[in-house]
């Protein structure tokens, strides 16, 4: 082989190598194409934000009350009080049962209660989901559980109308014998979908407890939840009274009902573990939107 033939062969081999490794000087190399494809894949693989997972509240079970009822009321409060961007999918029955410390059978009974109420829907092999148009207002149904009170008051848009110290009202003097004044909070609750007022509340709270309340929390949660879970009051019991009354001028205006129309007047007296009254709530419910129900267990 001549010297010129050897140089030609070497040039040919170098050209093959340039084509393979993409080191040529052309503008459309394979390496550029691969790099471009990779960039497109990276763009397509950009993470899509997911809504935060649904997180049920914690619950301290009372063994004197039906477990399924306590769990259903706690879960109901969590559903109605969830962040607007939270996932609509609930954890599995097994995960919820482990969270609440109950059996799967008890959890299933609790979920059945919420399904009957229209708050959730259950789909075989798909899971359990919060209904988009879940009914926000339910009967005033109490069974001796603090979580039942929280659940009943949850899930409505709340506006704080005003708050501040005031002399103890004469009809509340028996509840605050050691206080010269209490802090009063006035709140209006509305259905989130229709913006229709459903009830309005007045709370009289001991001054030392009120000093630890952030008013912004009362627009997010019921007073009972704020007292127990935010302020840290160890609630021992709540005594409830419900009676039929006629709408006074203030109630008629706030609830947009005719004067002297029927309303349900609820009074809830909250006691701490020392036996002191920490809060007296007086709530006026629209009579056309609420009913009162009590369940008495035989055991």
C-alpha positions as CSV (number, residue, x, y, z in Angstrom):
1,X,0.0,0.0,0.0
2,X,1.3,3.4,-1.0
3,X,1.7,6.3,1.5
4,X,-1.1,8.2,-0.2
5,X,-3.5,5.2,0.2
6,X,-2.6,4.9,3.9
7,X,-3.3,8.7,4.5
8,X,-6.7,8.2,2.7
9,X,-7.6,5.3,4.9
10,X,-6.7,7.2,8.1
11,X,-8.9,10.2,7.0
12,X,-11.8,7.8,6.3
13,X,-11.4,6.2,9.8
14,X,-11.3,9.7,11.5
15,X,-14.5,10.7,9.6
16,X,-16.3,7.6,10.8
17,X,-15.2,8.4,14.4
18,X,-16.4,12.0,14.1
19,X,-19.8,10.8,13.0
20,X,-20.1,8.3,15.8
21,X,-19.0,10.6,18.6
22,X,-20.7,13.7,17.4
23,X,-17.5,15.7,17.2
24,X,-18.0,16.9,13.6
25,X,-18.5,20.5,12.8
26,X,-22.0,20.1,11.2
27,X,-25.0,21.8,12.8
28,X,-27.3,18.9,13.0
29,X,-25.3,16.2,14.9
30,X,-26.8,13.1,16.6
31,X,-25.5,14.4,19.9
32,X,-27.5,17.7,19.4
33,X,-30.6,15.7,18.7
34,X,-30.1,13.5,21.8
35,X,-29.5,16.6,23.9
36,X,-32.6,18.3,22.5
37,X,-34.7,15.2,23.2
38,X,-33.4,15.2,26.8
39,X,-34.3,18.8,27.3
40,X,-37.9,18.1,26.0
41,X,-38.2,15.1,28.3
42,X,-37.1,17.3,31.3
43,X,-39.7,19.9,30.4
44,X,-42.4,17.2,30.2
45,X,-41.3,15.7,33.5
46,X,-41.7,18.9,35.5
47,X,-43.5,18.0,38.7
48,X,-47.2,18.7,38.9
49,X,-48.4,20.1,42.2
50,X,-50.8,17.8,44.1
51,X,-53.4,19.0,46.6
52,X,-52.3,18.3,50.2
53,X,-53.6,14.9,51.5
54,X,-56.7,14.9,53.7
55,X,-55.6,14.8,57.4
56,X,-58.2,13.9,60.0
57,X,-58.1,15.5,63.4
58,X,-57.0,13.4,66.4
59,X,-59.6,12.0,68.8
60,X,-59.6,10.9,72.4
61,X,-62.2,8.2,72.7
62,X,-64.7,8.1,75.5
63,X,-65.5,4.4,76.2
64,X,-68.9,5.3,77.6
65,X,-70.1,6.4,74.2
66,X,-70.5,4.4,70.9
67,X,-67.1,4.4,69.2
68,X,-68.5,4.6,65.7
69,X,-70.5,7.7,66.7
70,X,-67.5,9.5,68.1
71,X,-65.4,8.6,65.1
72,X,-68.1,9.7,62.6
73,X,-68.5,13.1,64.4
74,X,-64.7,13.7,64.6
75,X,-64.3,12.8,60.9
76,X,-67.3,14.9,60.0
77,X,-65.7,17.9,61.7
78,X,-62.4,17.2,59.8
79,X,-64.2,17.0,56.5
80,X,-66.2,20.2,57.0
81,X,-63.3,22.1,58.4
82,X,-60.7,21.0,55.9
83,X,-58.6,23.4,53.8
84,X,-60.3,24.3,50.5
85,X,-57.3,22.9,48.5
86,X,-57.2,19.6,50.5
87,X,-57.6,16.3,48.6
88,X,-61.1,15.0,48.3
89,X,-59.9,11.4,48.7
90,X,-60.0,9.9,52.2
91,X,-57.4,7.5,53.5
92,X,-58.4,3.8,53.4
93,X,-60.6,2.1,56.0
94,X,-57.6,0.5,57.4
95,X,-55.6,3.7,57.6
96,X,-58.5,5.6,59.3
97,X,-59.1,2.7,61.7
98,X,-55.4,2.8,62.7
99,X,-55.5,6.6,63.1
100,X,-58.5,6.5,65.4
101,X,-57.5,3.4,67.2
102,X,-60.7,1.4,66.4
103,X,-61.5,-1.7,64.5
104,X,-62.1,-1.7,60.7
105,X,-65.7,-2.8,61.5
106,X,-66.2,0.3,63.7
107,X,-64.6,2.5,61.1
108,X,-66.9,1.1,58.4
109,X,-70.0,1.9,60.5
110,X,-68.7,5.5,61.0
111,X,-68.2,5.9,57.3
112,X,-71.6,4.5,56.6
113,X,-73.1,7.2,58.8
114,X,-71.3,9.9,56.8
115,X,-72.3,8.3,53.5
116,X,-76.0,8.3,54.6
117,X,-75.7,12.0,55.5
118,X,-74.3,12.7,52.0
119,X,-70.8,13.9,53.1
120,X,-68.9,11.1,51.3
121,X,-69.3,8.6,48.6
122,X,-67.7,5.2,48.5
123,X,-66.6,3.4,45.3
124,X,-65.4,-0.2,45.1
125,X,-61.7,-0.4,44.1
126,X,-61.5,3.4,43.8
127,X,-61.8,4.6,47.4
128,X,-63.8,7.0,49.5
129,X,-64.3,10.6,48.4
130,X,-65.7,13.8,49.9
131,X,-68.8,14.9,48.0
132,X,-68.1,18.2,46.2
133,X,-71.6,19.5,47.2
134,X,-71.6,17.8,50.6
135,X,-74.5,19.1,52.8
136,X,-73.0,21.7,55.1
137,X,-75.9,21.9,57.6
138,X,-77.2,19.0,59.7
139,X,-79.5,18.5,62.6
140,X,-78.4,19.7,66.0
141,X,-77.7,16.1,67.1
142,X,-75.9,15.6,70.3
143,X,-74.8,12.4,72.1
144,X,-72.6,13.7,74.9
145,X,-69.4,14.1,73.0
146,X,-67.3,17.3,72.7
147,X,-66.4,16.2,69.2
148,X,-70.1,16.0,68.4
149,X,-70.4,19.7,69.4
150,X,-67.4,20.6,67.3
151,X,-68.7,18.6,64.3
152,X,-72.1,20.3,64.5
153,X,-70.6,23.8,64.5
154,X,-68.0,23.1,61.7
155,X,-68.1,23.6,58.0
156,X,-69.8,27.0,57.7
157,X,-68.3,30.4,56.8
158,X,-67.9,32.4,60.0
159,X,-67.7,36.2,60.4
160,X,-66.8,37.7,63.8
161,X,-69.2,40.6,64.2
162,X,-67.5,42.0,67.3
163,X,-65.8,41.1,70.6
164,X,-64.7,42.8,73.8
165,X,-65.1,43.0,77.6
166,X,-68.4,43.6,79.1
167,X,-70.1,43.4,82.6
168,X,-71.4,39.9,83.3
169,X,-75.0,39.8,82.0
170,X,-77.5,39.3,84.8
171,X,-78.8,36.0,83.4
172,X,-75.2,34.7,83.3
173,X,-74.2,35.8,86.8
174,X,-74.7,32.3,88.2
175,X,-72.1,30.9,85.8
176,X,-69.4,33.5,86.6
177,X,-69.7,34.2,90.3
178,X,-66.0,35.2,90.7
179,X,-65.9,37.5,87.6
180,X,-66.8,41.2,87.4
181,X,-66.8,41.0,83.6
182,X,-66.5,38.6,80.7
183,X,-65.3,38.8,77.1
184,X,-68.1,38.5,74.6
185,X,-67.8,37.3,71.0
186,X,-70.5,37.7,68.4
187,X,-70.3,35.6,65.3
188,X,-72.5,35.0,62.2
189,X,-72.4,31.7,60.3
190,X,-73.4,31.3,56.7
191,X,-73.8,28.5,54.2
192,X,-70.7,28.6,52.1
193,X,-72.5,27.8,48.8
194,X,-75.6,30.0,49.1
195,X,-74.0,32.6,51.5
196,X,-77.3,32.4,53.4
197,X,-77.1,33.0,57.1
198,X,-77.9,30.0,59.2
199,X,-77.2,30.9,62.8
200,X,-75.5,33.5,64.9
201,X,-73.8,33.0,68.3
202,X,-72.8,35.0,71.4
203,X,-70.1,33.5,73.6
204,X,-69.3,34.8,77.1
205,X,-65.8,33.7,78.0
206,X,-63.8,34.1,81.2
207,X,-61.3,37.0,80.8
208,X,-58.2,34.9,81.6
209,X,-59.2,32.4,78.9
210,X,-60.2,35.1,76.4
211,X,-56.8,36.7,76.8
212,X,-55.3,33.6,75.0
213,X,-57.8,33.5,72.1
214,X,-56.8,34.7,68.7
215,X,-59.9,36.2,67.1
216,X,-58.7,35.0,63.7
217,X,-59.0,31.4,64.9
218,X,-62.8,32.0,65.5
219,X,-63.2,32.6,61.8
220,X,-61.7,29.2,61.1
221,X,-63.0,26.9,63.9
222,X,-65.8,26.7,66.4
223,X,-65.2,28.2,69.8
224,X,-65.2,24.7,71.4
225,X,-62.4,23.6,69.2
226,X,-60.4,26.8,69.8
227,X,-60.8,26.4,73.6
228,X,-59.8,22.8,73.6
229,X,-57.2,22.4,70.8
230,X,-55.7,25.9,70.6
231,X,-56.0,27.5,74.0
232,X,-55.5,24.1,75.8
233,X,-58.6,24.2,78.1
234,X,-59.2,20.7,79.5
235,X,-62.9,20.5,79.0
236,X,-64.7,18.2,81.4
237,X,-68.3,18.6,80.2
238,X,-70.7,20.7,78.2
239,X,-74.3,21.2,79.4
240,X,-76.8,21.9,76.5
241,X,-80.2,23.4,76.5
242,X,-82.4,23.9,73.4
243,X,-85.7,25.7,73.3
244,X,-88.1,27.2,70.8
245,X,-88.2,31.0,70.7
246,X,-89.4,33.7,68.4
247,X,-86.9,35.8,66.4
248,X,-86.2,39.2,68.1
249,X,-85.3,42.2,65.9
250,X,-81.5,41.5,66.0
251,X,-81.9,37.8,65.2
252,X,-84.4,38.6,62.4
253,X,-82.1,41.0,60.8
254,X,-78.9,38.9,61.1
255,X,-80.6,35.7,59.9
256,X,-82.8,37.4,57.3
257,X,-86.0,35.9,58.7
258,X,-89.3,37.6,59.5
259,X,-89.7,39.1,62.9
260,X,-91.2,36.6,65.4
261,X,-90.5,33.6,63.2
262,X,-89.5,30.4,65.0
263,X,-85.9,29.8,65.8
264,X,-84.0,27.2,67.9
265,X,-82.2,28.8,70.8
266,X,-79.2,26.8,72.0
267,X,-77.3,27.4,75.2
268,X,-74.1,25.5,75.9
269,X,-72.2,25.8,79.2
270,X,-68.6,24.6,79.0
271,X,-66.8,23.5,82.2
272,X,-63.1,22.8,82.7
273,X,-61.7,20.1,84.9
274,X,-61.7,22.4,87.9
275,X,-65.5,22.8,87.6
276,X,-65.3,26.4,86.4
277,X,-67.5,27.7,83.7
278,X,-65.1,28.9,80.9
279,X,-67.7,29.7,78.2
280,X,-71.4,30.1,77.8
281,X,-72.5,30.0,74.2
282,X,-75.9,31.2,73.1
283,X,-76.7,30.3,69.5
284,X,-79.8,31.2,67.5
285,X,-80.5,28.7,64.7
286,X,-83.0,29.3,61.8
287,X,-86.0,27.1,62.5
288,X,-86.4,26.3,58.8
289,X,-82.9,24.9,58.6
290,X,-82.3,22.9,61.8
291,X,-84.0,20.3,63.9
292,X,-82.9,19.0,67.3
293,X,-82.3,15.3,67.9
294,X,-81.0,13.3,70.9
295,X,-80.0,9.7,70.9
296,X,-80.2,7.7,74.1
297,X,-78.1,4.6,74.3
298,X,-79.3,1.6,76.4
299,X,-75.7,0.6,77.4
